Amino acid sequence: QILQGQKFHVAAALRALVKNATQAPPYEEYVDGKGRRALAEYVSLGYVPLEQEVTEAFHRREQVSRTLEYAYDDFAIGALARALGREDVAAAFAKRAGSWRNVFDPSIGFVRGRHADGRWVGSFDPAAEQPWITEGTPWHYTFFVPHDVAALIEAMGGREAFVARLDQFFAEGRYWHGNEPSHHIAYLYDHAGAPWRTQEEVRRVLANEYGLGPAGLKGNDDTGQMSAWYVFSAIGLYPVSPGSPHYEIGSPLFEEARVDVGGGRTFTLRAPGASVSNLYVQSATLDGRPHDRPWIAHADVVRGAILELRMGPRPNRAWGARPEDAPPSLSTTR
């Protein structure tokens, strides 16, 4: 139903996504890897509890990671439903997209394992690997709310506290580029009034986390994501939340990059003077008009806009720093 000839049937795809997010397949298919793991508990409790060890999966346990990723998945389903005019489905899944809050412990400001009766796991070290986190630590996964960074910032105590947490994360060397859930974190400063810090950290990753030869990538290039991060970031943009129609602005390596967006249109990003030392955005224009936001809409990219960034050797801490300049989030757009 979804693929017929060369056509992709979006409505049929939405029906399949909703079914996958609301119904468990027959057990013989479930143990073969189909369907969401621990779906019944996620739907009834709003999170996957520690008691559900997901023994049928190759990756067992990982209850907090599953919850966070399901919340993002639900956001994406809701976004597709809204684009198709299915506001009933969109509203239901937008609500489910807030399930990340059910594994975020506000008393410590980190995601944390939780029992079915609501109790948080006892011993807790956010820097240590945990069985309820997938191949990482609470430090990595606490930032995995890409679809609603504004709400995460609020939950962490506001923009200053959020920036301080990010600064600590990078200063203590906790960023792990070889682990995909870290990939968007450098761009989160764009959401918290400190785009210049995004520019610094993105340039650092571009310079230090890639190299030539067989060991040039810091981790497996699963579905090409490690390479895609480099290409996006080298151009100067990054999609923090796929499914959200915008891209965060970083620090381009090139003085000019052109992207064929189809239909004879070309999106152009110019950054005259961009260099190792000129890594900070001083100001920006979009089709010649002042652009004060550290993000650009997908619609502007696909229509073939020209984004020009004036670069310099010192940060402009005012550019893109106002609360109203921040990229849209689920809680600020619905």
Buried (B, 14 or more C-beta within 10 A) or exposed (E): EBEEEEEEEEEEBBBEBBEBBBEBBEEEEBEEEEBBBBBEBBBEBBBBBBEBBBEEBEEEBBBBBBBBBBBBBBBBBBBBBBEBEBEEBBBBBBEBBBBBBBBBBEEEBBBBBBBBEEEBBEEBEBEEEBBBBBBBBBBBBBBBBBBBBBBBBBBBEEBEBBBBBBBEBBEEEBBBBEBBBBBBBBBBBBBBBBBBBBBBBBBBBBEEBBEEEEEEBBBEEEEEEBEBBBEBBBBBBBBBBEBBBBBBBBBBBEBEBBBEBEEEEEBEBBBEEBEEEBBBBBBBBBEEEEBBBBBBBEEBBBEBBBBBBBBBEEBBEBBBBEEEBBBBBBBBEB
